[in-house]
């Protein structure tokens, strides 16, 4: 099975200095990863066809962009356009608006497709994809996923973005009408962003111990739980939080 149809989901970004609409870098990386696999792909945007950010995606290599309205359920609207697609590529999250980062997971659940997050490189091997996946602390691993699938591209993906004005002029944007099934049941609520509070166990050390910790690399302990089911593993975490009084229940 070869990759016949790849769909890339793009959103509008926001310039951190001017606040003007622009392409989302995370989604632009996903677009370039898709273009490295096939020369022609489907680019989908849920929103307004007049959004100036879409012009950036044309300049970055998208020859055509299909726009679906968001007056209903975004997942339903996109899922209706993504039937019989071999590969769906997205960025990790949007930069503006409803940027929860949950869309690819909700879409994969709706379409009953496997999902791989943190993709740095993608190569095809038969009816599978070989994906180099990002892991914390500089670690990497290679995973195989059977097509069709949803892949979330990591911000550190090693691809280059090239803005060409001629491609922007030649590209085109098509707006699709709303579907009857797109009914928005739960409206989004936008709150002021808050800095997350990290749960950190208190550590009592002498002055000498603090000095040695600053100049030497030492294992800080911890427990690796490999055995048991998910409930037993969750219980270990819960006991740790209670022991260090990080929770009160």
Backbone torsions as a table, in degrees:
resi	resn	phi	psi	omega
1	UNK	NA	124.3	177.9
2	UNK	-103.3	158.1	178.8
3	UNK	-71.9	108.4	179.2
4	UNK	-97.9	-36.4	-175.8
5	UNK	-138.2	118.7	175.5
6	UNK	-115.9	133.7	176.9
7	UNK	-114.8	134.6	178.0
8	UNK	-117.8	129.1	178.4
9	UNK	-95.1	127.3	-178.1
10	UNK	-123.4	149.3	179.4
11	UNK	-130.0	170.0	178.8
12	UNK	-87.7	135.3	177.1
13	UNK	-99.1	-172.8	-177.7
14	UNK	-143.3	125.0	178.2
15	UNK	-64.0	124.5	-175.4
16	UNK	-67.5	-17.7	-178.6
17	UNK	-96.5	-55.7	-175.3
18	UNK	-88.3	-22.0	-176.5
19	UNK	80.0	2.7	-179.8
20	UNK	-74.8	153.7	178.8
21	UNK	-68.9	140.8	178.0
22	UNK	-154.8	178.7	177.2
23	UNK	-68.2	151.0	174.3
24	UNK	-86.2	123.0	-175.8
25	UNK	-60.3	-38.8	179.3
26	UNK	-58.8	-45.0	-179.7
27	UNK	-72.9	-30.5	177.7
28	UNK	-65.4	-36.2	175.9
29	UNK	-64.9	-40.9	177.4
30	UNK	-62.5	-38.7	178.0
31	UNK	-62.6	-43.9	-178.6
32	UNK	-68.7	-36.6	176.2
33	UNK	-61.2	-40.9	178.0
34	UNK	-66.1	-40.2	179.2
35	UNK	-67.2	-27.4	175.9
36	UNK	-70.9	-20.6	179.6
37	UNK	-90.2	-45.3	179.0
38	UNK	-138.4	148.5	-177.9
39	UNK	-74.3	-23.5	-177.0
40	UNK	-130.1	128.5	-178.8
41	UNK	-143.6	169.3	178.8
42	UNK	-92.8	128.5	178.0
43	UNK	-114.8	123.6	-176.7
44	UNK	-117.3	138.6	174.8
45	UNK	-132.4	130.6	176.4
46	UNK	-98.1	109.2	-177.4
47	UNK	160.0	-138.0	-175.1
48	UNK	-104.6	131.4	-179.5
49	UNK	-68.0	-18.9	-179.9
50	UNK	-87.4	2.9	-178.6
51	UNK	-62.8	122.8	-178.2
52	UNK	-64.4	-18.4	179.1
53	UNK	-64.3	-27.0	-178.0
54	UNK	-66.8	-26.9	177.8
55	UNK	-63.4	-32.0	178.0
56	UNK	-64.5	-39.5	-179.5
57	UNK	-66.9	-34.0	175.1
58	UNK	-62.9	-43.2	180.0
59	UNK	-67.8	-25.8	-179.0
60	UNK	-86.1	-1.4	173.7
61	UNK	129.4	-8.2	178.9
62	UNK	-78.4	116.3	-179.2
63	UNK	-76.3	-24.9	-178.3
64	UNK	-151.8	140.8	179.0
65	UNK	-125.5	126.8	174.8
66	UNK	-97.9	130.2	-177.1
67	UNK	-114.0	126.6	175.6
68	UNK	-109.7	143.7	-177.1
69	UNK	-71.8	160.0	-179.7
70	UNK	-115.9	22.9	177.7
71	UNK	-79.0	2.8	175.3
72	UNK	-129.5	-156.1	178.7
73	UNK	-73.4	120.0	-176.3
74	UNK	-62.2	-40.2	-179.4
75	UNK	-64.0	-42.6	178.5
76	UNK	-63.6	-42.2	-178.3
77	UNK	-64.3	-43.6	-179.4
78	UNK	-72.2	-39.5	-178.7
79	UNK	-62.0	-33.6	179.2
80	UNK	-66.5	-25.4	-179.4
81	UNK	-93.8	-6.9	-171.9
82	UNK	-112.6	23.4	176.4
83	UNK	-72.6	142.4	177.4
84	UNK	60.5	35.9	175.9
85	UNK	-100.7	135.9	-178.8
86	UNK	-74.5	-38.8	-174.9
87	UNK	-147.2	131.3	176.0
88	UNK	-112.8	122.2	-179.7
89	UNK	-110.7	137.7	175.9
90	UNK	-139.6	164.8	169.0
91	UNK	-83.2	176.9	-178.2
92	UNK	-68.5	-38.6	178.7
93	UNK	-169.0	162.8	178.6
94	UNK	-77.9	172.3	179.8
95	UNK	-110.2	-5.3	-172.8
96	UNK	-153.4	138.9	176.7
97	UNK	86.4	-134.6	-174.2
98	UNK	-82.3	67.0	-171.9
99	UNK	-97.6	63.2	179.9
100	UNK	-81.5	-20.7	-176.2
101	UNK	81.3	5.3	-176.8
102	UNK	-92.2	-12.2	-173.3
103	UNK	-55.1	-50.1	-179.3
104	UNK	-60.5	-33.2	179.9
105	UNK	-71.3	-42.3	177.9
106	UNK	-65.9	-38.1	179.8
107	UNK	-68.3	-41.3	177.5
108	UNK	-63.1	-38.9	178.1
109	UNK	-67.6	-38.7	179.9
110	UNK	-65.5	-41.8	-177.5
111	UNK	-90.0	-2.1	-179.6
112	UNK	58.0	51.0	-178.6
113	UNK	-119.5	149.5	174.1
114	UNK	-69.6	152.6	-179.1
115	UNK	-130.1	137.4	174.0
116	UNK	-123.2	124.7	-179.4
117	UNK	-104.0	160.4	175.4
118	UNK	70.0	36.2	-177.7
119	UNK	-77.3	128.7	176.2
120	UNK	-102.0	-38.0	178.2
121	UNK	-140.2	146.6	179.2
122	UNK	-133.8	127.9	173.2
123	UNK	-132.7	150.8	-178.9
124	UNK	-96.7	139.2	176.0
125	UNK	-137.0	94.3	-176.6
126	UNK	66.9	-128.8	177.4
127	UNK	-96.2	21.8	176.7
128	UNK	-123.4	162.9	171.9
129	UNK	-113.2	135.9	172.0
130	UNK	-97.1	118.3	-173.5
131	UNK	-121.8	127.2	171.3
132	UNK	-86.4	116.2	-171.4
133	UNK	-105.5	137.0	177.2
134	UNK	-74.1	135.5	173.6
135	UNK	-129.7	154.6	-179.5
136	UNK	-61.2	160.8	176.5
137	UNK	61.3	35.5	174.9
138	UNK	76.7	5.4	-178.9
139	UNK	-83.1	153.5	177.9
140	UNK	-137.4	156.4	173.6
141	UNK	-150.4	153.1	178.5
142	UNK	-103.5	131.8	-179.7
143	UNK	-127.0	155.2	177.0
144	UNK	-115.2	135.9	178.0
145	UNK	-134.3	138.4	-179.0
146	UNK	-83.8	139.9	177.5
147	UNK	-78.3	149.9	-3.5
148	UNK	-76.4	159.6	-175.4
149	UNK	-158.1	165.9	173.2
150	UNK	-111.8	129.1	-179.4
151	UNK	-125.1	129.0	177.9
152	UNK	-100.7	119.8	-175.9
153	UNK	-84.4	133.4	-178.5
154	UNK	-78.2	149.1	178.7
155	UNK	-60.9	-18.4	-179.9
156	UNK	-94.7	12.8	178.0
157	UNK	-57.8	133.4	-173.7
158	UNK	-84.8	71.8	174.6
159	UNK	-129.3	152.9	-179.0
160	UNK	-105.7	136.2	177.2
161	UNK	-95.8	132.7	-178.2
162	UNK	-127.5	114.6	-178.2
163	UNK	-91.8	117.0	-178.9
164	UNK	-121.7	117.5	-176.2
165	UNK	-64.3	-34.1	179.9
166	UNK	-61.5	-37.7	178.2
167	UNK	-66.6	-34.1	178.5
168	UNK	-64.6	-38.7	-179.8
169	UNK	-70.2	-39.9	-176.2
170	UNK	-78.3	-24.8	-177.6
171	UNK	-72.2	165.3	179.8
172	UNK	-142.4	159.8	-176.4
173	UNK	-126.6	132.3	-180.0
174	UNK	-121.0	128.9	177.6
175	UNK	-96.5	130.5	-179.8
176	UNK	-101.4	146.6	178.9
177	UNK	-70.9	160.6	179.1
178	UNK	-71.1	147.4	176.4
179	UNK	-92.6	155.9	-178.1
180	UNK	-67.6	-25.7	-176.7
181	UNK	-79.6	-9.7	-175.9
182	UNK	-83.0	86.7	179.1
183	UNK	-116.5	123.1	-176.4
184	UNK	-87.6	108.5	-175.2
185	UNK	-86.0	-40.8	-175.7
186	UNK	-118.8	111.3	-179.2
187	UNK	-69.7	150.0	177.3
188	UNK	-75.8	147.6	174.4
189	UNK	-118.2	124.4	-178.2
190	UNK	-100.4	120.8	179.9
191	UNK	-115.0	163.5	175.0
192	UNK	-69.2	131.4	-178.5
193	UNK	-63.4	140.9	178.9
194	UNK	-122.8	144.3	179.0
195	UNK	-71.3	126.1	-178.7
196	UNK	-66.7	147.3	178.5
197	UNK	-96.8	120.6	-179.1
198	UNK	-82.7	134.7	175.2
199	UNK	-84.6	111.3	-177.9
200	UNK	-129.0	125.4	-179.6
201	UNK	-67.6	135.8	178.9
202	UNK	-64.4	139.6	-178.7
203	UNK	-125.5	115.5	-179.8
204	UNK	-96.8	118.6	-178.0
205	UNK	-134.1	152.6	172.8
206	UNK	-78.8	170.0	178.2
207	UNK	-61.2	-39.0	179.1
208	UNK	-65.8	-40.4	179.4
209	UNK	-65.5	-38.5	177.9
210	UNK	-66.6	-38.2	178.8
211	UNK	-65.5	-44.5	179.9
212	UNK	-66.1	-34.6	178.7
213	UNK	-67.0	-28.9	-178.9
214	UNK	-78.6	-26.4	-174.2
215	UNK	-109.2	-7.5	178.9
216	UNK	-127.1	156.0	176.4
217	UNK	-98.7	113.3	-174.6
218	UNK	-131.5	141.5	176.5
219	UNK	-64.3	123.5	-177.4
220	UNK	-88.0	12.3	175.5
221	UNK	86.3	-156.7	-176.1
222	UNK	110.3	170.2	-177.9
223	UNK	-128.8	129.7	175.5
224	UNK	-101.6	119.5	-176.1
225	UNK	-107.1	109.3	179.2
226	UNK	-105.0	-26.4	-176.4
227	UNK	-95.2	159.1	177.0
228	UNK	96.1	166.6	178.7
229	UNK	-86.7	-178.7	-175.8
230	UNK	-64.0	-32.3	179.5
231	UNK	-68.2	-43.1	179.7
232	UNK	-66.5	-38.7	177.8
233	UNK	-66.8	-39.5	177.3
234	UNK	-65.0	-32.7	179.4
235	UNK	-66.4	-35.1	177.2
236	UNK	-62.3	-43.4	178.8
237	UNK	-65.3	-42.7	-179.7
238	UNK	-63.0	-41.1	178.4
239	UNK	-63.8	-38.5	178.7
240	UNK	-63.8	-43.6	-179.9
241	UNK	-65.0	-37.8	179.2
242	UNK	-71.2	-40.0	-178.7
243	UNK	-59.8	-39.6	-178.9
244	UNK	-96.5	12.9	175.1
245	UNK	55.9	39.8	176.2
246	UNK	-88.3	-15.6	172.3
247	UNK	-134.3	160.0	-176.2
248	UNK	-119.5	30.7	176.6
249	UNK	-140.3	NA	NA
